[in-house]
Amino acid sequence: AWHEERLTGLFILTAKFREAYKKDPAKNKWWKLYLKKMDRVNNWDLVDTSAPQILGCWLEDKDRSILYKLAAANDLWKNRIAIISTQHF
């Protein structure tokens, strides 16, 4: 239920992230919301359209240990977020 609404929300979140990242990457907090609501990112298209653009972009020049934690989690969608985020690199 609510799949299209969540997808639209992720499109908006991705746009907000990009806008904030262009202005001042250090002050961009949208990635925190993505991690906080990651339990709602639980379908192929939800992960594939958001993980590289938000989490991957944020981690480009930062410690990527979160990706190892997500990859080791016992949750298919966290695993996929970790893998697909690397497409940004």
Stockholm file with secondary structure:
# STOCKHOLM 1.0

chainA/1-89         AWHEERLTGLFILTAKFREAYKKDPAKNKWWKLYLKKMDRVNNWDLVDTSAPQILGCWLEDKDRSILYKLAAANDLWKNRIAIISTQHF
#=GR chainA/1-89 SS CCHHHHHHHHHHHHHHHHHHHHHCGGGCCHHHHHHHTGGGCCSHHHHHTTTIIIIIHHTTTSCCHHHHHHHHSSCHHHHHHHHHHGGGC
#=GC SS_cons        CCHHHHHHHHHHHHHHHHHHHHHCGGGCCHHHHHHHTGGGCCSHHHHHTTTIIIIIHHTTTSCCHHHHHHHHSSCHHHHHHHHHHGGGC
//
